[in-house]
Amino acid sequence: MKRREFILLIGGGLAWPAIARAQGGAKLHRIFWVSTQSEPDPFLDGFREGMRALGYVEGKTVTFETHYAPGDPQALRKIVSELQRGDIDLVVSGGPATRVMTAVTDIPVLFALSGDPVALGAVKSLAHPGTNFTGSTFLSLELAGKRVELLKDIYPKLRKLAVFSNTDHPGEPLEWRATLESCRKLGIEAAYVPFCGAREIENGLMAGGKVDADALLVFPDAVTLVHRAKIAEFAIAHRLPSMFGWSEYCDAGGLLSYGANQRTTYFRLATYADRILRGENPSDLPVMRPEKFELAVNLKTARLLGTDLDVSSILFRASKVIS
């Protein structure tokens, strides 16, 4: 403490609050954001919005260091070493980026994962993570069956369903099993069209083109999300009504989607970021699941397919209609 400050302090105490603020001001929290999406990033926008709602001010109480590797999670391995600097308070990762971040053991990591974080090895269980990881998973086996039911409601004559699936997705066997069971109950033949990772997606689509199916169901994950426009174009070209997991697929030309709102999930994820930055241990924070689901319909695609959707049913139930 400088001599003048000390004199002011003992003389009347009026300078103490100012000195206290200068010496014990709000900490600037540093968040390391890693993603295989591309910019602009609506998920980062949702997370930032959530942080602002909790009172964080960017540049004053929180700052983001963003790292992107669109469609190439392996490229993110190069930046893991940067976390050894010691000035990062929290890592936030999405999708395949989380797999890379499992190498990080001494910094809290938040994730928003389309698959199963237990199968990935990020947490020990959803209820009790027991590691430096926690966050939110979009995986819901109930939704897998519901998507098949919605297709059957809209197309009662549905007999054969092509199921396009990335086998390099944590929890994929469970999702396929739930889908297959739903198809069996509804008298639908499920034609499994697997591919493994982004490099095989073209081969997967070629294989899907050889399946004499009545409709197409695409499991939601980061790879199919990145290539959603290509998959939607494939479905239209083959005259296949398509069902996806998130509304972003419909925005790109998919016919239907049913699942969680991803931006809302990242907004909610900010509550866990706040709790961790305040000192709570991620190992004690249960992995969250979406609370609300939305049905999206693309009427432009319906017209291209020559499909007359029943206004009193699907459109009445839809949360989002693209016209």
Secondary structure, 3 states (H helix, E strand, C coil): CCHHHHHHHHHHCCCHHHHHHHHCCCCCEEEEEEECCCCCCHHHHHHHHHHHHCCCCECCCEEEEEEECCCCHHHHHHHHHHHHHCCCCEEEEECCHHHHHCCCCCCCEEEEECCCHHHHCCCCCCCCCCCCEEEEECCCHHHHHHHHHHHHHHCCCCCEEEEEEECCCCCHHHHHHHHHHHHHHCCCEEEEEEECCHHHHHHHHHHHHCCCCCEEEECCCHHHHHCHHHHHHHHHHCCCCEEECCHHHHHCCCCEEEECCHHHHHHHHHHHHHHHHCCCCHHHCCCECCCCCEEEEEHHHHHHHCCCCCHHHHHHHCCEEEC
